[in-house]
Amino acid sequence: MEAFSNSFRSDLSQLMRWRRDVRRFSTKPVDEALLMQCLDTFRLAPSVGLSEPWRIVRVTSPDARAKAIENYQTANAEALEGYDGEKAAMYSGLKLSGMQEAPEHIAVFCDDETTQGSGLGATTMPEMRRYSVVGAINLMWLHARANGLGMGWVSILDAPRLCGDLDVPPSWSLIAYLCIGWPETNSTTPELETAGWEHRHPDLHIESR
Ligand SMILES: Cc1cc2nc3c(=O)[nH]c(=O)nc-3n(C[C@H](O)[C@H](O)[C@H](O)COP(=O)(O)O)c2cc1C
């Protein structure tokens, strides 16, 4: 393989800088081939013991999508109850999912009982299977952004309820509910930072021992 060029390195850095968690989508559909290309990035991802424990469910039926949106609304209302005063007012003003508008909903699971990889690395630390799925999602996130698509990760959900509604096997745990579509805006600043909820910390928390 030839070395990557300076221009590629610069573009890659820009890609990471411009990747955002997107919650504001236009309703323009996503081309099927492009979506499949995004999902194909899972094949390139590292996984503990090469277990490839990711399981992907495209949530396409109106019924399943409606149940997921209702799940989010209930969970979000419950989450709001955990805040008081100014923080509660701010939380209620945040847009924390683009589920209504996003043309594509993808639920990503980890098969905690996969035999692929024969337990290598996961016998001692079974959580590594789930971390492998998270790593794969990040590859897809970047690939989507490189193609102009936005992706938003929704975790304000009752996971067992979602697993039941999507009728997935008991060994699958929910890792991510992803909304994919064309972003309304692009920015180098996380939306939570713009909204004043939180900001990126300047300290990387690196220690030496
Ligand atoms: C595991 C995970 C779960 C997340 N869940 C949510 C969520 O439920 N709702 C939301 O609005 N953003 C969610 N986010 C997005 C984060 O808020 C976002 O990554 C963070 O604010 C930094 O912004 P950026 O991704 O645009 O850099 C999640 C991100 C991750 C990595």
The ligand as an SDF file (V2000), in Angstrom:
LIG
                    3D

 31 33  0  0  0  0  0  0  0  0999 V2000
  -23.0490    6.5970   22.7500 C   0  0  0  0  0  0  0  0  0  0  0  0
  -23.6820    7.8980   22.3570 C   0  0  0  0  0  0  0  0  0  0  0  0
  -25.0090    8.1280   22.6380 C   0  0  0  0  0  0  0  0  0  0  0  0
  -25.6150    9.3530   22.2930 C   0  0  0  0  0  0  0  0  0  0  0  0
  -26.9460    9.5720   22.5440 N   0  0  0  0  0  0  0  0  0  0  0  0
  -27.5150   10.7310   22.1680 C   0  0  0  0  0  0  0  0  0  0  0  0
  -28.9070   10.9830   22.3520 C   0  0  0  0  0  0  0  0  0  0  0  0
  -29.6670   10.1500   22.8470 O   0  0  0  0  0  0  0  0  0  0  0  0
  -29.4210   12.1540   21.9490 N   0  0  0  0  0  0  0  0  0  0  0  0
  -28.6180   13.1180   21.3900 C   0  0  0  0  0  0  0  0  0  0  0  0
  -29.1330   14.1870   21.0340 O   0  0  0  0  0  0  0  0  0  0  0  0
  -27.3050   12.9200   21.1880 N   0  0  0  0  0  0  0  0  0  0  0  0
  -26.7530   11.7410   21.5600 C   0  0  0  0  0  0  0  0  0  0  0  0
  -25.4240   11.5370   21.3300 N   0  0  0  0  0  0  0  0  0  0  0  0
  -24.6280   12.5890   20.6780 C   0  0  0  0  0  0  0  0  0  0  0  0
  -23.7880   13.3820   21.6520 C   0  0  0  0  0  0  0  0  0  0  0  0
  -24.5730   14.3100   22.3470 O   0  0  0  0  0  0  0  0  0  0  0  0
  -22.7110   14.0730   20.8350 C   0  0  0  0  0  0  0  0  0  0  0  0
  -21.8580   13.1080   20.3080 O   0  0  0  0  0  0  0  0  0  0  0  0
  -21.8850   15.0730   21.6650 C   0  0  0  0  0  0  0  0  0  0  0  0
  -22.6870   16.1150   22.1150 O   0  0  0  0  0  0  0  0  0  0  0  0
  -20.7340   15.6620   20.8320 C   0  0  0  0  0  0  0  0  0  0  0  0
  -21.2720   16.2160   19.6570 O   0  0  0  0  0  0  0  0  0  0  0  0
  -20.7500   15.7550   18.2340 P   0  0  0  0  0  0  0  0  0  0  0  0
  -21.0440   14.2720   18.0960 O   0  0  0  0  0  0  0  0  0  0  0  0
  -21.5090   16.5740   17.2480 O   0  0  0  0  0  0  0  0  0  0  0  0
  -19.2730   15.9920   18.2100 O   0  0  0  0  0  0  0  0  0  0  0  0
  -24.8310   10.3300   21.6620 C   0  0  0  0  0  0  0  0  0  0  0  0
  -23.4830   10.0790   21.3530 C   0  0  0  0  0  0  0  0  0  0  0  0
  -22.9120    8.8790   21.6970 C   0  0  0  0  0  0  0  0  0  0  0  0
  -21.4740    8.6350   21.3500 C   0  0  0  0  0  0  0  0  0  0  0  0
  1  2  1  0
  2  3  1  0
  2 30  2  0
  3  4  2  0
  4  5  1  0
  4 28  1  0
  5  6  2  0
  6  7  1  0
  6 13  1  0
  7  8  2  0
  7  9  1  0
  9 10  1  0
 10 11  2  0
 10 12  1  0
 12 13  2  0
 13 14  1  0
 14 15  1  0
 14 28  1  0
 15 16  1  0
 16 17  1  0
 16 18  1  0
 18 19  1  0
 18 20  1  0
 20 21  1  0
 20 22  1  0
 22 23  1  0
 23 24  1  0
 24 25  2  0
 24 26  1  0
 24 27  1  0
 28 29  2  0
 29 30  1  0
 30 31  1  0
M  END
$$$$
